C-alpha cells in the first residue's frame, strides 16, 4: 500500500510536475436542519429565550397608563378610571416581581414601571382637569360669570 493511497485527494500535497491544484474553498456540506420531530417552543413562552416569564399585567398597565393621560381632556372623569386600575394592577405585579425577581424578565418590569409612572401622571392631570371644570361649573352656577364687575374683581384679586 503506497503512502498516497490513504490520503484523500484534497489533503494531498501539490505536485508541481503534474500541475495538480487542490480544490478551492471549503468542502460543500448540506445545511444543518433540525429533525422534523422537534418543535419550536410557543411564542413568548420563555421571554427572549433566557427562561424568563413576563409579568402578567405589565403590558396592560402600560396601555392603561397611556390611556389615562390621553383621556385627561375628557372632563377628568374618564381618565381617572384607567389610571386607578393601572395603579392597582401595578401594585400586584410589583409584589409578584419582588417576591421572586429571578423568574421574571427585566423588560416586563421596566414596562410595569413605565405604565405606573404614566398612570400617576394621568391621575394628576385628570384631577387637575376635574378641578378646573368644577371651578368653571361653580362660577357659572353662582352667576359670577354673568356679572362683568364681579369678574373684574375676581381677576384683580388673583394678581
PyMOL commands that place a pseudoatom at each C-alpha (Angstrom):
pseudoatom trace, name=CA, resn=UNK, resi=1, chain=A, elem=C, hetatm=0, pos=[0.000, 0.000, 0.000]
pseudoatom trace, name=CA, resn=UNK, resi=2, chain=A, elem=C, hetatm=0, pos=[1.514, 3.280, -1.072]
pseudoatom trace, name=CA, resn=UNK, resi=3, chain=A, elem=C, hetatm=0, pos=[1.633, 6.382, 1.077]
pseudoatom trace, name=CA, resn=UNK, resi=4, chain=A, elem=C, hetatm=0, pos=[-0.667, 8.411, -1.204]
pseudoatom trace, name=CA, resn=UNK, resi=5, chain=A, elem=C, hetatm=0, pos=[-3.447, 5.852, -1.285]
pseudoatom trace, name=CA, resn=UNK, resi=6, chain=A, elem=C, hetatm=0, pos=[-4.508, 6.505, 2.323]
pseudoatom trace, name=CA, resn=UNK, resi=7, chain=A, elem=C, hetatm=0, pos=[-4.648, 10.331, 1.924]
pseudoatom trace, name=CA, resn=UNK, resi=8, chain=A, elem=C, hetatm=0, pos=[-7.800, 11.865, 0.460]
pseudoatom trace, name=CA, resn=UNK, resi=9, chain=A, elem=C, hetatm=0, pos=[-7.288, 13.899, -2.691]
pseudoatom trace, name=CA, resn=UNK, resi=10, chain=A, elem=C, hetatm=0, pos=[-7.983, 17.301, -1.125]
pseudoatom trace, name=CA, resn=UNK, resi=11, chain=A, elem=C, hetatm=0, pos=[-5.312, 16.644, 1.535]
pseudoatom trace, name=CA, resn=UNK, resi=12, chain=A, elem=C, hetatm=0, pos=[-2.550, 15.515, -0.840]
pseudoatom trace, name=CA, resn=UNK, resi=13, chain=A, elem=C, hetatm=0, pos=[0.333, 17.904, -1.318]
pseudoatom trace, name=CA, resn=UNK, resi=14, chain=A, elem=C, hetatm=0, pos=[0.638, 19.824, -4.586]
pseudoatom trace, name=CA, resn=UNK, resi=15, chain=A, elem=C, hetatm=0, pos=[2.798, 18.068, -7.102]
pseudoatom trace, name=CA, resn=UNK, resi=16, chain=A, elem=C, hetatm=0, pos=[4.392, 20.646, -9.414]
pseudoatom trace, name=CA, resn=UNK, resi=17, chain=A, elem=C, hetatm=0, pos=[5.250, 18.023, -12.059]
pseudoatom trace, name=CA, resn=UNK, resi=18, chain=A, elem=C, hetatm=0, pos=[1.636, 17.186, -12.981]
pseudoatom trace, name=CA, resn=UNK, resi=19, chain=A, elem=C, hetatm=0, pos=[0.168, 20.689, -12.129]
pseudoatom trace, name=CA, resn=UNK, resi=20, chain=A, elem=C, hetatm=0, pos=[-2.450, 19.405, -9.756]
pseudoatom trace, name=CA, resn=UNK, resi=21, chain=A, elem=C, hetatm=0, pos=[-4.010, 22.083, -7.561]
pseudoatom trace, name=CA, resn=UNK, resi=22, chain=A, elem=C, hetatm=0, pos=[-6.243, 21.410, -4.604]
pseudoatom trace, name=CA, resn=UNK, resi=23, chain=A, elem=C, hetatm=0, pos=[-9.911, 22.380, -4.949]
pseudoatom trace, name=CA, resn=UNK, resi=24, chain=A, elem=C, hetatm=0, pos=[-10.721, 25.971, -3.969]
pseudoatom trace, name=CA, resn=UNK, resi=25, chain=A, elem=C, hetatm=0, pos=[-12.809, 26.780, -0.902]
pseudoatom trace, name=CA, resn=UNK, resi=26, chain=A, elem=C, hetatm=0, pos=[-14.065, 24.577, 1.887]
pseudoatom trace, name=CA, resn=UNK, resi=27, chain=A, elem=C, hetatm=0, pos=[-15.831, 21.352, 1.085]
pseudoatom trace, name=CA, resn=UNK, resi=28, chain=A, elem=C, hetatm=0, pos=[-19.527, 21.775, 0.416]
pseudoatom trace, name=CA, resn=UNK, resi=29, chain=A, elem=C, hetatm=0, pos=[-21.727, 20.440, 3.202]
pseudoatom trace, name=CA, resn=UNK, resi=30, chain=A, elem=C, hetatm=0, pos=[-25.509, 20.404, 3.262]
pseudoatom trace, name=CA, resn=UNK, resi=31, chain=A, elem=C, hetatm=0, pos=[-27.183, 22.895, 5.636]
pseudoatom trace, name=CA, resn=UNK, resi=32, chain=A, elem=C, hetatm=0, pos=[-27.974, 21.613, 9.085]
pseudoatom trace, name=CA, resn=UNK, resi=33, chain=A, elem=C, hetatm=0, pos=[-31.698, 21.479, 9.777]
pseudoatom trace, name=CA, resn=UNK, resi=34, chain=A, elem=C, hetatm=0, pos=[-33.388, 20.210, 12.910]
pseudoatom trace, name=CA, resn=UNK, resi=35, chain=A, elem=C, hetatm=0, pos=[-35.132, 16.885, 12.651]
pseudoatom trace, name=CA, resn=UNK, resi=36, chain=A, elem=C, hetatm=0, pos=[-38.837, 17.147, 11.804]
pseudoatom trace, name=CA, resn=UNK, resi=37, chain=A, elem=C, hetatm=0, pos=[-39.934, 15.788, 15.190]
pseudoatom trace, name=CA, resn=UNK, resi=38, chain=A, elem=C, hetatm=0, pos=[-38.518, 18.760, 17.150]
pseudoatom trace, name=CA, resn=UNK, resi=39, chain=A, elem=C, hetatm=0, pos=[-40.913, 21.666, 17.528]
pseudoatom trace, name=CA, resn=UNK, resi=40, chain=A, elem=C, hetatm=0, pos=[-40.164, 25.262, 18.407]
pseudoatom trace, name=CA, resn=UNK, resi=41, chain=A, elem=C, hetatm=0, pos=[-41.432, 26.441, 21.813]
pseudoatom trace, name=CA, resn=UNK, resi=42, chain=A, elem=C, hetatm=0, pos=[-44.603, 28.530, 21.733]
pseudoatom trace, name=CA, resn=UNK, resi=43, chain=A, elem=C, hetatm=0, pos=[-44.106, 32.248, 21.088]
pseudoatom trace, name=CA, resn=UNK, resi=44, chain=A, elem=C, hetatm=0, pos=[-43.350, 34.233, 24.250]
pseudoatom trace, name=CA, resn=UNK, resi=45, chain=A, elem=C, hetatm=0, pos=[-43.067, 31.186, 26.482]
pseudoatom trace, name=CA, resn=UNK, resi=46, chain=A, elem=C, hetatm=0, pos=[-39.514, 31.893, 27.550]
pseudoatom trace, name=CA, resn=UNK, resi=47, chain=A, elem=C, hetatm=0, pos=[-39.460, 35.719, 27.320]
pseudoatom trace, name=CA, resn=UNK, resi=48, chain=A, elem=C, hetatm=0, pos=[-36.498, 36.139, 24.985]
pseudoatom trace, name=CA, resn=UNK, resi=49, chain=A, elem=C, hetatm=0, pos=[-35.025, 32.673, 25.188]
pseudoatom trace, name=CA, resn=UNK, resi=50, chain=A, elem=C, hetatm=0, pos=[-33.499, 33.065, 28.655]
pseudoatom trace, name=CA, resn=UNK, resi=51, chain=A, elem=C, hetatm=0, pos=[-36.196, 31.166, 30.558]
pseudoatom trace, name=CA, resn=UNK, resi=52, chain=A, elem=C, hetatm=0, pos=[-37.804, 34.293, 31.985]
pseudoatom trace, name=CA, resn=UNK, resi=53, chain=A, elem=C, hetatm=0, pos=[-41.532, 34.940, 32.150]
pseudoatom trace, name=CA, resn=UNK, resi=54, chain=A, elem=C, hetatm=0, pos=[-43.221, 38.259, 31.563]
pseudoatom trace, name=CA, resn=UNK, resi=55, chain=A, elem=C, hetatm=0, pos=[-45.133, 39.842, 34.404]
pseudoatom trace, name=CA, resn=UNK, resi=56, chain=A, elem=C, hetatm=0, pos=[-48.824, 39.054, 33.828]
pseudoatom trace, name=CA, resn=UNK, resi=57, chain=A, elem=C, hetatm=0, pos=[-50.145, 42.633, 33.668]
pseudoatom trace, name=CA, resn=UNK, resi=58, chain=A, elem=C, hetatm=0, pos=[-47.125, 44.702, 32.607]
pseudoatom trace, name=CA, resn=UNK, resi=59, chain=A, elem=C, hetatm=0, pos=[-48.431, 45.470, 29.107]
pseudoatom trace, name=CA, resn=UNK, resi=60, chain=A, elem=C, hetatm=0, pos=[-51.961, 46.169, 30.361]
pseudoatom trace, name=CA, resn=UNK, resi=61, chain=A, elem=C, hetatm=0, pos=[-50.607, 48.602, 32.966]
pseudoatom trace, name=CA, resn=UNK, resi=62, chain=A, elem=C, hetatm=0, pos=[-48.606, 50.421, 30.289]
pseudoatom trace, name=CA, resn=UNK, resi=63, chain=A, elem=C, hetatm=0, pos=[-51.609, 50.728, 27.963]
pseudoatom trace, name=CA, resn=UNK, resi=64, chain=A, elem=C, hetatm=0, pos=[-53.924, 51.905, 30.768]
pseudoatom trace, name=CA, resn=UNK, resi=65, chain=A, elem=C, hetatm=0, pos=[-51.336, 54.447, 31.929]
pseudoatom trace, name=CA, resn=UNK, resi=66, chain=A, elem=C, hetatm=0, pos=[-51.075, 55.918, 28.436]
pseudoatom trace, name=CA, resn=UNK, resi=67, chain=A, elem=C, hetatm=0, pos=[-54.871, 55.967, 28.073]
pseudoatom trace, name=CA, resn=UNK, resi=68, chain=A, elem=C, hetatm=0, pos=[-55.231, 57.821, 31.365]
pseudoatom trace, name=CA, resn=UNK, resi=69, chain=A, elem=C, hetatm=0, pos=[-53.008, 60.594, 30.017]
pseudoatom trace, name=CA, resn=UNK, resi=70, chain=A, elem=C, hetatm=0, pos=[-54.881, 60.675, 26.716]
pseudoatom trace, name=CA, resn=UNK, resi=71, chain=A, elem=C, hetatm=0, pos=[-58.281, 60.866, 28.447]
pseudoatom trace, name=CA, resn=UNK, resi=72, chain=A, elem=C, hetatm=0, pos=[-57.402, 63.822, 30.686]
pseudoatom trace, name=CA, resn=UNK, resi=73, chain=A, elem=C, hetatm=0, pos=[-59.170, 66.067, 28.175]
pseudoatom trace, name=CA, resn=UNK, resi=74, chain=A, elem=C, hetatm=0, pos=[-62.468, 64.263, 28.799]
pseudoatom trace, name=CA, resn=UNK, resi=75, chain=A, elem=C, hetatm=0, pos=[-63.550, 66.386, 31.786]
pseudoatom trace, name=CA, resn=UNK, resi=76, chain=A, elem=C, hetatm=0, pos=[-61.248, 64.482, 34.139]
pseudoatom trace, name=CA, resn=UNK, resi=77, chain=A, elem=C, hetatm=0, pos=[-63.674, 61.679, 34.892]
pseudoatom trace, name=CA, resn=UNK, resi=78, chain=A, elem=C, hetatm=0, pos=[-62.998, 59.285, 32.034]
pseudoatom trace, name=CA, resn=UNK, resi=79, chain=A, elem=C, hetatm=0, pos=[-59.237, 59.278, 32.613]
pseudoatom trace, name=CA, resn=UNK, resi=80, chain=A, elem=C, hetatm=0, pos=[-59.468, 58.521, 36.325]
pseudoatom trace, name=CA, resn=UNK, resi=81, chain=A, elem=C, hetatm=0, pos=[-60.785, 55.008, 35.711]
pseudoatom trace, name=CA, resn=UNK, resi=82, chain=A, elem=C, hetatm=0, pos=[-57.819, 53.614, 33.713]
pseudoatom trace, name=CA, resn=UNK, resi=83, chain=A, elem=C, hetatm=0, pos=[-55.330, 55.412, 35.985]
pseudoatom trace, name=CA, resn=UNK, resi=84, chain=A, elem=C, hetatm=0, pos=[-56.723, 53.816, 39.126]
pseudoatom trace, name=CA, resn=UNK, resi=85, chain=A, elem=C, hetatm=0, pos=[-56.963, 50.359, 37.510]
pseudoatom trace, name=CA, resn=UNK, resi=86, chain=A, elem=C, hetatm=0, pos=[-53.353, 50.662, 36.267]
pseudoatom trace, name=CA, resn=UNK, resi=87, chain=A, elem=C, hetatm=0, pos=[-52.101, 51.602, 39.740]
pseudoatom trace, name=CA, resn=UNK, resi=88, chain=A, elem=C, hetatm=0, pos=[-53.883, 48.651, 41.372]
pseudoatom trace, name=CA, resn=UNK, resi=89, chain=A, elem=C, hetatm=0, pos=[-52.568, 46.176, 38.787]
pseudoatom trace, name=CA, resn=UNK, resi=90, chain=A, elem=C, hetatm=0, pos=[-49.045, 47.591, 39.013]
pseudoatom trace, name=CA, resn=UNK, resi=91, chain=A, elem=C, hetatm=0, pos=[-49.053, 47.165, 42.781]
pseudoatom trace, name=CA, resn=UNK, resi=92, chain=A, elem=C, hetatm=0, pos=[-49.976, 43.470, 42.397]
pseudoatom trace, name=CA, resn=UNK, resi=93, chain=A, elem=C, hetatm=0, pos=[-47.344, 42.834, 39.718]
pseudoatom trace, name=CA, resn=UNK, resi=94, chain=A, elem=C, hetatm=0, pos=[-44.666, 44.705, 41.644]
pseudoatom trace, name=CA, resn=UNK, resi=95, chain=A, elem=C, hetatm=0, pos=[-45.337, 42.444, 44.638]
pseudoatom trace, name=CA, resn=UNK, resi=96, chain=A, elem=C, hetatm=0, pos=[-45.000, 39.405, 42.332]
pseudoatom trace, name=CA, resn=UNK, resi=97, chain=A, elem=C, hetatm=0, pos=[-41.688, 40.668, 40.986]
pseudoatom trace, name=CA, resn=UNK, resi=98, chain=A, elem=C, hetatm=0, pos=[-40.293, 41.499, 44.422]
pseudoatom trace, name=CA, resn=UNK, resi=99, chain=A, elem=C, hetatm=0, pos=[-41.251, 38.045, 45.709]
pseudoatom trace, name=CA, resn=UNK, resi=100, chain=A, elem=C, hetatm=0, pos=[-39.226, 36.250, 43.011]
pseudoatom trace, name=CA, resn=UNK, resi=101, chain=A, elem=C, hetatm=0, pos=[-37.332, 38.544, 40.600]
pseudoatom trace, name=CA, resn=UNK, resi=102, chain=A, elem=C, hetatm=0, pos=[-35.263, 35.713, 39.106]
pseudoatom trace, name=CA, resn=UNK, resi=103, chain=A, elem=C, hetatm=0, pos=[-38.155, 34.225, 37.106]
pseudoatom trace, name=CA, resn=UNK, resi=104, chain=A, elem=C, hetatm=0, pos=[-39.458, 37.471, 35.556]
pseudoatom trace, name=CA, resn=UNK, resi=105, chain=A, elem=C, hetatm=0, pos=[-37.824, 39.392, 32.724]
pseudoatom trace, name=CA, resn=UNK, resi=106, chain=A, elem=C, hetatm=0, pos=[-36.352, 42.802, 33.334]
pseudoatom trace, name=CA, resn=UNK, resi=107, chain=A, elem=C, hetatm=0, pos=[-38.058, 44.258, 30.256]
pseudoatom trace, name=CA, resn=UNK, resi=108, chain=A, elem=C, hetatm=0, pos=[-41.516, 43.438, 31.600]
pseudoatom trace, name=CA, resn=UNK, resi=109, chain=A, elem=C, hetatm=0, pos=[-40.566, 45.040, 34.925]
pseudoatom trace, name=CA, resn=UNK, resi=110, chain=A, elem=C, hetatm=0, pos=[-39.466, 48.183, 33.070]
pseudoatom trace, name=CA, resn=UNK, resi=111, chain=A, elem=C, hetatm=0, pos=[-42.791, 48.213, 31.175]
pseudoatom trace, name=CA, resn=UNK, resi=112, chain=A, elem=C, hetatm=0, pos=[-44.570, 47.917, 34.513]
pseudoatom trace, name=CA, resn=UNK, resi=113, chain=A, elem=C, hetatm=0, pos=[-42.669, 50.898, 35.936]
pseudoatom trace, name=CA, resn=UNK, resi=114, chain=A, elem=C, hetatm=0, pos=[-43.279, 52.986, 32.819]
pseudoatom trace, name=CA, resn=UNK, resi=115, chain=A, elem=C, hetatm=0, pos=[-47.001, 52.204, 32.970]
pseudoatom trace, name=CA, resn=UNK, resi=116, chain=A, elem=C, hetatm=0, pos=[-47.086, 53.058, 36.671]
pseudoatom trace, name=CA, resn=UNK, resi=117, chain=A, elem=C, hetatm=0, pos=[-45.419, 56.432, 36.031]
pseudoatom trace, name=CA, resn=UNK, resi=118, chain=A, elem=C, hetatm=0, pos=[-47.839, 57.149, 33.170]
pseudoatom trace, name=CA, resn=UNK, resi=119, chain=A, elem=C, hetatm=0, pos=[-50.760, 56.236, 35.439]
pseudoatom trace, name=CA, resn=UNK, resi=120, chain=A, elem=C, hetatm=0, pos=[-49.532, 58.610, 38.157]
pseudoatom trace, name=CA, resn=UNK, resi=121, chain=A, elem=C, hetatm=0, pos=[-49.106, 61.435, 35.636]
pseudoatom trace, name=CA, resn=UNK, resi=122, chain=A, elem=C, hetatm=0, pos=[-52.538, 60.648, 34.159]
pseudoatom trace, name=CA, resn=UNK, resi=123, chain=A, elem=C, hetatm=0, pos=[-54.090, 60.630, 37.635]
pseudoatom trace, name=CA, resn=UNK, resi=124, chain=A, elem=C, hetatm=0, pos=[-52.629, 64.054, 38.456]
pseudoatom trace, name=CA, resn=UNK, resi=125, chain=A, elem=C, hetatm=0, pos=[-53.688, 65.526, 35.096]
pseudoatom trace, name=CA, resn=UNK, resi=126, chain=A, elem=C, hetatm=0, pos=[-57.201, 64.128, 35.461]
pseudoatom trace, name=CA, resn=UNK, resi=127, chain=A, elem=C, hetatm=0, pos=[-57.582, 65.503, 38.990]
pseudoatom trace, name=CA, resn=UNK, resi=128, chain=A, elem=C, hetatm=0, pos=[-56.415, 68.936, 37.796]
pseudoatom trace, name=CA, resn=UNK, resi=129, chain=A, elem=C, hetatm=0, pos=[-58.779, 68.773, 34.825]
pseudoatom trace, name=CA, resn=UNK, resi=130, chain=A, elem=C, hetatm=0, pos=[-61.668, 67.721, 37.066]
pseudoatom trace, name=CA, resn=UNK, resi=131, chain=A, elem=C, hetatm=0, pos=[-60.922, 70.599, 39.462]
pseudoatom trace, name=CA, resn=UNK, resi=132, chain=A, elem=C, hetatm=0, pos=[-60.740, 73.077, 36.577]
pseudoatom trace, name=CA, resn=UNK, resi=133, chain=A, elem=C, hetatm=0, pos=[-64.115, 72.036, 35.194]
pseudoatom trace, name=CA, resn=UNK, resi=134, chain=A, elem=C, hetatm=0, pos=[-65.629, 72.016, 38.694]
pseudoatom trace, name=CA, resn=UNK, resi=135, chain=A, elem=C, hetatm=0, pos=[-64.499, 75.626, 39.229]
pseudoatom trace, name=CA, resn=UNK, resi=136, chain=A, elem=C, hetatm=0, pos=[-65.969, 76.650, 35.869]
pseudoatom trace, name=CA, resn=UNK, resi=137, chain=A, elem=C, hetatm=0, pos=[-69.291, 74.973, 36.679]
pseudoatom trace, name=CA, resn=UNK, resi=138, chain=A, elem=C, hetatm=0, pos=[-69.403, 76.611, 40.120]
pseudoatom trace, name=CA, resn=UNK, resi=139, chain=A, elem=C, hetatm=0, pos=[-68.638, 80.032, 38.657]
pseudoatom trace, name=CA, resn=UNK, resi=140, chain=A, elem=C, hetatm=0, pos=[-71.408, 79.682, 36.063]
pseudoatom trace, name=CA, resn=UNK, resi=141, chain=A, elem=C, hetatm=0, pos=[-73.811, 78.251, 38.615]
pseudoatom trace, name=CA, resn=UNK, resi=142, chain=A, elem=C, hetatm=0, pos=[-73.410, 81.143, 41.064]
pseudoatom trace, name=CA, resn=UNK, resi=143, chain=A, elem=C, hetatm=0, pos=[-73.696, 83.815, 38.418]
pseudoatom trace, name=CA, resn=UNK, resi=144, chain=A, elem=C, hetatm=0, pos=[-70.146, 85.157, 38.743]
pseudoatom trace, name=CA, resn=UNK, resi=145, chain=A, elem=C, hetatm=0, pos=[-69.525, 84.879, 35.033]
pseudoatom trace, name=CA, resn=UNK, resi=146, chain=A, elem=C, hetatm=0, pos=[-72.648, 86.829, 34.119]
pseudoatom trace, name=CA, resn=UNK, resi=147, chain=A, elem=C, hetatm=0, pos=[-71.674, 89.958, 36.076]
pseudoatom trace, name=CA, resn=UNK, resi=148, chain=A, elem=C, hetatm=0, pos=[-68.686, 91.747, 34.469]
pseudoatom trace, name=CA, resn=UNK, resi=149, chain=A, elem=C, hetatm=0, pos=[-67.970, 93.782, 37.624]
pseudoatom trace, name=CA, resn=UNK, resi=150, chain=A, elem=C, hetatm=0, pos=[-67.630, 90.670, 39.787]
pseudoatom trace, name=CA, resn=UNK, resi=151, chain=A, elem=C, hetatm=0, pos=[-65.438, 89.050, 37.166]
pseudoatom trace, name=CA, resn=UNK, resi=152, chain=A, elem=C, hetatm=0, pos=[-63.051, 92.010, 37.134]
pseudoatom trace, name=CA, resn=UNK, resi=153, chain=A, elem=C, hetatm=0, pos=[-62.851, 91.971, 40.921]
pseudoatom trace, name=CA, resn=UNK, resi=154, chain=A, elem=C, hetatm=0, pos=[-62.029, 88.274, 40.901]
pseudoatom trace, name=CA, resn=UNK, resi=155, chain=A, elem=C, hetatm=0, pos=[-59.319, 88.779, 38.277]
pseudoatom trace, name=CA, resn=UNK, resi=156, chain=A, elem=C, hetatm=0, pos=[-57.786, 91.681, 40.223]
pseudoatom trace, name=CA, resn=UNK, resi=157, chain=A, elem=C, hetatm=0, pos=[-57.795, 89.521, 43.356]
pseudoatom trace, name=CA, resn=UNK, resi=158, chain=A, elem=C, hetatm=0, pos=[-55.844, 86.790, 41.577]
pseudoatom trace, name=CA, resn=UNK, resi=159, chain=A, elem=C, hetatm=0, pos=[-52.997, 89.155, 40.665]
for i in range(1, 159): cmd.bond("trace and resi %d" % i, "trace and resi %d" % (i + 1))
show_as sticks, trace
zoom trace
